[in-house]
Amino acid sequence: MKVVIAMDSFKGSLSSLDAGEAVRTGLLRAIPNTVAVVRPLADGGEGTVDALIAGMGGRTRTVIVSGPLAENGQTVKASYGILPDRITAVMEMSSAAGLTLVPPDRRNPLLTTTRGVGELIADAVQHGCRRFLIGIGGSATNDGGIGMLQALGYGMLDRNGRQVSCGAKGLKELEAISDRGVLPALQDCQFQIACDVTNPLCGSNGASAVFGPQKGASPAMIAQMDAWLAHYAALSRQKYPRADAAAPGSGAAGGLGFAFLTYTHAVLRSGVDMILEETGLAREVESADLVVTGEGRLDSQTAMGKAPIGVAKLAKQVHKPVIAFAGCVTEDAGLLNRRGIDAFFPILRSAAALSEAMDPNRARANLSAAAEQVFRLWQAAQRVI
């Protein structure tokens, strides 16, 4: 019997591989001779770099880059992964320009910049990387990606020919765009951007209107930033005819999606699909008897396309049964049974405070115990069949 295990992280408790190994432990207690294959799982957001590095034998590189409040002198330690092929870099933009890097009382998208993201990319280019997998969720920014582009050598210039200011207010100053100083190697780089939103750059469903408030934008700021982004898009289109402010996902991460699509060789992809492809999960699933997935909380949002549903979709393409485990399961999780997960199981064995349930040792033990009992039932059912 072969079981493929691809668990998403139990955020704040277990990493993807920790959760997978806990399931594997319970499985082997129940059915010792099983071939158990554990693969990392992520959706392009938090934990993606760690999951791919651990699951694929990559290495971590940590550098000091500009933080989202770089105009005020902020720097941050940001890490990215280099996979064993030595040309593929895995990054999360939030490590350099994430909302969690800005204290709530200092959140202001007029000031926050994506410059650190460009500095991460430039560092990877200098270390031989030419292929990039980048998650762009969790941003603190609304600068249309101009900070990143400046760090890569683009001139985002004001009327005096000087680089514009950091943050969305730099868009107000923008009068001309130059590519004379761009890193030469950028032409050889390919970017796959994990992006699960379809918002355009501007308008009522655009970057400023939809995501601006959580980044500290007032209604007046939203209207200003939206107008500035439209001006930026028009200037970009004059220089690069492929620029499309209406493209799905161009409004992601405060317009960083637009910058990637317009100024680099990039495609926007489902984060889950990108990770599943990189880890080669499809090849393992084809020869599996059973597929196991899960995450910390299974609910109706999971059913909307989060990582476990990506695994289930892949498994159902080759007609494999799928079960899932979770720290907790909500009342609306029944939707998952219509999205490819045949059965799901919460792992808590007794009432516990949230802090107790999320303790890594307790979560690991609960997950292994739940898996053991489910697989004992599986084995008994197979004997009857």
VMD Tcl script that draws the C-alpha trace (Angstrom):
set ca {
  {0.00 0.00 0.00}
  {1.24 3.48 -0.85}
  {-0.03 6.62 0.88}
  {0.94 10.12 -0.27}
  {0.79 12.76 2.46}
  {0.73 16.47 1.61}
  {-0.30 18.54 4.62}
  {-0.43 22.31 4.74}
  {0.99 23.89 7.89}
  {-0.98 24.20 11.09}
  {-0.12 27.90 11.35}
  {1.42 28.82 14.69}
  {1.90 25.17 15.56}
  {3.27 22.72 12.96}
  {5.06 23.28 9.68}
  {3.91 21.48 6.56}
  {6.52 18.76 6.92}
  {6.03 18.48 10.69}
  {2.33 17.82 10.10}
  {3.12 15.35 7.33}
  {5.55 13.43 9.51}
  {3.00 13.30 12.34}
  {0.48 11.69 9.99}
  {3.16 9.31 8.76}
  {3.93 8.26 12.35}
  {0.29 7.39 13.02}
  {-0.05 5.61 9.70}
  {2.94 3.35 10.33}
  {1.68 2.46 13.80}
  {-1.51 1.19 12.19}
  {-0.10 -0.33 9.00}
  {3.67 -0.80 9.45}
  {4.49 -1.99 5.95}
  {2.95 1.01 4.18}
  {5.00 3.07 1.75}
  {4.43 6.59 3.10}
  {5.54 9.52 0.95}
  {5.54 12.97 2.60}
  {5.65 16.08 0.42}
  {5.63 19.76 1.45}
  {2.53 21.82 0.76}
  {1.96 25.57 0.66}
  {-0.10 28.07 -1.30}
  {2.54 30.68 -2.13}
  {1.97 32.60 1.09}
  {3.61 32.41 4.49}
  {5.59 29.19 4.90}
  {6.17 28.57 1.20}
  {9.90 29.19 1.30}
  {10.42 27.00 4.36}
  {8.25 24.21 2.92}
  {10.10 24.07 -0.39}
  {13.54 24.34 1.16}
  {12.85 21.54 3.63}
  {10.98 19.36 1.17}
  {13.33 19.75 -1.79}
  {16.71 20.03 -0.14}
  {17.30 23.69 -0.89}
  {19.24 26.20 1.15}
  {18.32 29.46 2.82}
  {20.02 32.78 2.20}
  {19.38 35.69 4.55}
  {20.16 39.28 3.61}
  {19.48 42.73 5.02}
  {17.19 44.74 2.76}
  {15.05 47.85 2.87}
  {11.94 47.37 4.95}
  {8.51 48.72 4.01}
  {9.32 51.89 5.98}
  {12.67 52.35 4.24}
  {12.09 56.08 3.88}
  {12.43 56.24 7.67}
  {15.58 54.11 7.61}
  {13.98 50.73 8.30}
  {15.90 47.64 7.28}
  {14.87 44.02 7.80}
  {16.44 40.58 7.68}
  {14.75 38.74 4.84}
  {15.34 35.17 3.76}
  {14.75 33.39 0.50}
  {15.47 29.89 -0.74}
  {17.70 28.59 -3.49}
  {16.63 25.16 -4.73}
  {19.12 22.39 -5.60}
  {19.21 23.31 -9.30}
  {20.98 26.51 -8.14}
  {19.02 28.70 -10.54}
  {15.61 28.68 -8.85}
  {14.91 31.16 -6.07}
  {11.83 30.94 -3.85}
  {10.65 34.13 -2.15}
  {7.78 35.66 -0.22}
  {7.42 39.39 -0.81}
  {6.07 39.72 2.73}
  {9.52 38.95 4.12}
  {10.68 42.34 2.83}
  {7.48 44.37 2.47}
  {4.86 42.59 4.53}
  {2.12 44.14 6.61}
  {3.40 42.42 9.74}
  {6.63 44.42 9.44}
  {4.75 47.67 10.06}
  {3.33 48.46 13.51}
  {-0.44 49.10 13.32}
  {-0.05 52.73 14.33}
  {2.45 53.35 11.50}
  {0.58 51.77 8.61}
  {0.42 54.24 5.76}
  {0.57 53.07 2.12}
  {1.63 56.53 1.03}
  {5.00 55.69 2.60}
  {5.48 51.91 2.44}
  {7.68 50.58 -0.35}
  {8.45 47.37 -2.21}
  {12.12 48.32 -2.60}
  {13.25 45.42 -0.40}
  {11.56 42.94 -2.74}
  {13.68 44.22 -5.61}
  {16.79 44.02 -3.45}
  {16.03 40.35 -2.70}
  {15.63 39.63 -6.41}
  {18.85 41.49 -7.24}
  {20.74 39.49 -4.61}
  {19.45 36.22 -6.05}
  {20.39 37.31 -9.57}
  {23.93 38.05 -8.36}
  {24.06 34.52 -6.95}
  {23.16 32.93 -10.27}
  {19.38 32.58 -10.01}
  {17.39 33.10 -13.17}
  {14.12 31.40 -12.27}
  {11.91 32.82 -9.53}
  {8.92 31.53 -7.62}
  {7.49 34.44 -5.65}
  {4.47 34.67 -3.39}
  {3.06 38.18 -3.19}
  {0.46 37.92 -0.43}
  {0.42 39.95 2.77}
  {1.83 43.21 1.45}
  {1.97 46.51 3.34}
  {2.32 48.48 0.12}
  {0.35 50.26 -2.57}
  {3.21 51.64 -4.65}
  {2.46 49.72 -7.85}
  {5.79 47.93 -7.47}
  {7.85 51.00 -8.31}
  {10.07 50.47 -5.27}
  {10.94 47.00 -6.50}
  {11.58 48.32 -9.99}
  {13.88 51.06 -8.69}
  {15.95 48.43 -6.86}
  {16.25 46.49 -10.13}
  {17.64 49.55 -11.90}
  {14.57 51.14 -13.44}
  {14.34 54.91 -13.35}
  {11.02 56.00 -11.89}
  {11.66 59.67 -12.40}
  {10.12 62.96 -11.32}
  {10.03 66.10 -13.43}
  {13.65 66.85 -12.48}
  {14.87 63.41 -13.60}
  {15.39 62.14 -10.05}
  {14.05 58.91 -8.56}
  {10.64 59.48 -7.01}
  {9.98 59.07 -3.29}
  {9.20 55.80 -1.55}
  {5.65 54.55 -1.34}
  {2.46 55.43 -3.16}
  {3.28 59.14 -2.88}
  {6.10 58.46 -5.34}
  {3.45 57.66 -7.94}
  {2.17 61.22 -7.60}
  {5.65 62.50 -8.52}
  {6.16 60.11 -11.44}
  {6.73 61.82 -14.80}
  {9.01 59.50 -16.78}
  {10.25 55.92 -16.84}
  {13.74 54.81 -17.87}
  {15.21 51.34 -18.29}
  {18.79 52.41 -19.01}
  {20.10 51.20 -15.65}
  {18.25 47.89 -15.40}
  {20.24 44.84 -14.31}
  {21.31 43.23 -17.62}
  {20.61 39.72 -16.29}
  {16.97 40.59 -15.62}
  {16.29 39.97 -19.31}
  {17.19 36.31 -18.77}
  {15.00 35.85 -15.68}
  {11.63 34.13 -15.61}
  {9.12 34.81 -12.83}
  {6.24 32.67 -11.65}
  {4.14 34.74 -9.28}
  {1.85 33.00 -6.81}
  {-1.26 35.13 -6.95}
  {-4.74 33.97 -5.99}
  {-6.58 37.27 -6.43}
  {-7.94 38.60 -9.72}
  {-8.30 42.30 -8.92}
  {-7.32 44.82 -11.60}
  {-4.94 47.65 -10.82}
  {-7.49 50.46 -10.59}
  {-11.15 51.14 -9.98}
  {-13.71 50.03 -7.43}
  {-12.29 46.51 -7.43}
  {-8.68 47.63 -7.71}
  {-5.67 47.57 -5.44}
  {-6.38 50.79 -3.57}
  {-10.11 50.35 -3.00}
  {-10.07 46.70 -1.96}
  {-6.79 46.31 -0.12}
  {-5.92 49.88 0.85}
  {-7.97 50.05 4.07}
  {-6.17 47.13 5.73}
  {-2.89 48.90 4.98}
  {-3.96 52.10 6.69}
  {-5.53 54.05 3.83}
  {-8.31 56.55 4.46}
  {-11.09 57.08 1.86}
  {-9.32 60.23 0.65}
  {-6.03 58.37 0.28}
  {-7.75 55.57 -1.65}
  {-9.08 58.01 -4.24}
  {-5.67 59.66 -4.60}
  {-3.75 56.41 -4.91}
  {-6.19 55.04 -7.46}
  {-5.69 58.11 -9.66}
  {-1.92 57.91 -9.28}
  {-1.88 54.21 -10.20}
  {-3.93 54.99 -13.34}
  {-1.36 57.64 -14.31}
  {1.47 55.15 -13.67}
  {-0.28 52.55 -15.83}
  {-0.68 55.07 -18.67}
  {3.02 56.01 -18.54}
  {3.96 52.33 -18.46}
  {1.81 51.60 -21.49}
  {3.51 54.37 -23.48}
  {6.83 52.60 -22.97}
  {5.60 48.99 -22.83}
  {2.50 48.35 -24.96}
  {1.82 45.07 -23.13}
  {1.02 46.98 -19.93}
  {-2.56 46.17 -18.98}
  {-4.04 47.70 -15.85}
  {-7.17 45.56 -16.31}
  {-5.31 42.25 -16.32}
  {-6.57 39.89 -13.60}
  {-4.17 40.02 -10.66}
  {-2.53 43.28 -11.68}
  {-3.89 44.83 -8.49}
  {-2.39 42.17 -6.25}
  {-0.01 43.36 -3.51}
  {-0.80 47.00 -4.12}
  {-0.04 46.79 -7.83}
  {3.04 44.60 -7.57}
  {1.27 42.17 -9.89}
  {1.12 44.90 -12.54}
  {4.84 45.64 -12.14}
  {5.81 42.00 -12.62}
  {3.55 41.53 -15.64}
  {4.70 44.75 -17.32}
  {8.38 45.01 -16.48}
  {9.57 41.39 -16.21}
  {9.01 38.06 -17.91}
  {6.31 36.94 -15.52}
  {3.15 34.89 -15.28}
  {0.66 34.95 -12.42}
  {-0.35 31.50 -11.22}
  {-2.36 29.82 -8.53}
  {0.02 29.43 -5.62}
  {-1.19 25.91 -4.86}
  {-0.79 24.76 -8.46}
  {2.71 26.21 -8.62}
  {3.83 24.40 -5.48}
  {2.24 21.11 -6.49}
  {4.08 21.27 -9.80}
  {7.42 22.14 -8.23}
  {7.24 19.30 -5.70}
  {6.27 16.70 -8.31}
  {3.26 15.62 -6.28}
  {1.32 14.50 -9.35}
  {3.84 11.75 -10.12}
  {3.53 10.36 -6.60}
  {-0.26 10.57 -6.55}
  {-0.59 8.57 -9.76}
  {0.78 5.46 -8.03}
  {-0.85 6.04 -4.64}
  {-3.65 4.03 -3.05}
  {-4.69 6.92 -0.82}
  {-3.92 10.63 -0.54}
  {-3.87 12.55 2.76}
  {-4.01 16.31 3.15}
  {-5.22 18.90 5.64}
  {-4.45 22.13 7.48}
  {-4.99 23.78 10.83}
  {-8.62 24.72 10.13}
  {-10.96 23.18 7.58}
  {-13.89 25.41 6.65}
  {-15.78 26.89 3.74}
  {-12.76 29.07 2.91}
  {-10.72 25.92 2.41}
  {-13.30 24.85 -0.16}
  {-12.69 28.06 -2.12}
  {-9.35 26.75 -3.35}
  {-6.84 26.65 -0.53}
  {-3.95 24.18 -0.57}
  {-5.82 21.01 0.56}
  {-8.36 21.48 -2.23}
  {-5.49 21.74 -4.70}
  {-4.28 18.35 -3.51}
  {-7.78 16.88 -3.70}
  {-8.28 18.20 -7.23}
  {-5.01 16.63 -8.32}
  {-5.94 13.30 -6.72}
  {-9.38 13.20 -8.29}
  {-7.90 13.65 -11.74}
  {-6.52 10.13 -11.32}
  {-9.45 8.82 -9.25}
  {-7.71 8.50 -5.88}
  {-9.50 8.65 -2.51}
  {-8.63 11.64 -0.33}
  {-8.89 12.14 3.43}
  {-7.98 15.22 5.44}
  {-7.02 16.08 9.01}
  {-7.37 19.43 10.76}
  {-6.89 21.03 14.13}
  {-10.53 22.10 13.99}
  {-13.41 21.64 11.57}
  {-16.25 24.15 11.23}
  {-19.91 23.45 10.61}
  {-19.72 24.58 6.99}
  {-16.83 22.26 6.16}
  {-19.23 19.81 4.52}
  {-18.55 21.73 1.31}
  {-15.20 19.95 1.20}
  {-16.92 16.65 0.45}
  {-18.14 18.16 -2.80}
  {-14.68 19.47 -3.64}
  {-12.79 16.18 -3.65}
  {-12.14 15.42 0.03}
  {-13.95 12.16 0.73}
  {-13.75 12.39 4.51}
  {-12.18 14.76 7.03}
  {-11.30 14.40 10.69}
  {-10.58 16.88 13.52}
  {-7.69 15.79 15.70}
  {-8.61 17.15 19.14}
  {-9.33 14.38 21.64}
  {-10.53 16.52 24.54}
  {-11.55 20.07 25.31}
  {-8.53 22.38 25.43}
  {-7.68 26.05 25.42}
  {-6.45 27.33 22.07}
  {-2.92 27.79 23.41}
  {-2.89 24.19 24.61}
  {-4.28 22.81 21.36}
  {-1.67 24.73 19.35}
  {1.27 23.61 21.45}
  {3.46 21.86 18.86}
  {4.08 18.75 20.96}
  {0.39 18.35 21.76}
  {-0.68 19.03 18.17}
  {1.85 16.52 16.86}
  {0.66 13.84 19.30}
  {-3.01 14.51 18.54}
  {-2.43 14.37 14.80}
  {-0.50 11.09 15.02}
  {-3.16 9.55 17.25}
  {-6.01 10.59 14.97}
  {-4.16 9.29 11.92}
  {-3.47 5.98 13.62}
  {-7.15 5.36 14.38}
  {-8.31 6.42 10.92}
  {-5.83 4.06 9.29}
  {-6.79 1.22 11.60}
  {-10.35 1.73 10.36}
  {-9.07 1.85 6.78}
  {-7.25 -1.44 7.24}
  {-10.29 -3.08 8.83}
  {-12.51 -1.88 6.00}
  {-10.12 -3.26 3.40}
  {-10.24 -6.67 5.04}
  {-14.04 -6.65 4.92}
  {-14.09 -5.53 1.29}
}
mol new
graphics top color blue
foreach p $ca { graphics top sphere $p radius 0.5 }
foreach p [lrange $ca 0 end-1] q [lrange $ca 1 end] { graphics top cylinder $p $q radius 0.2 }
display resetview
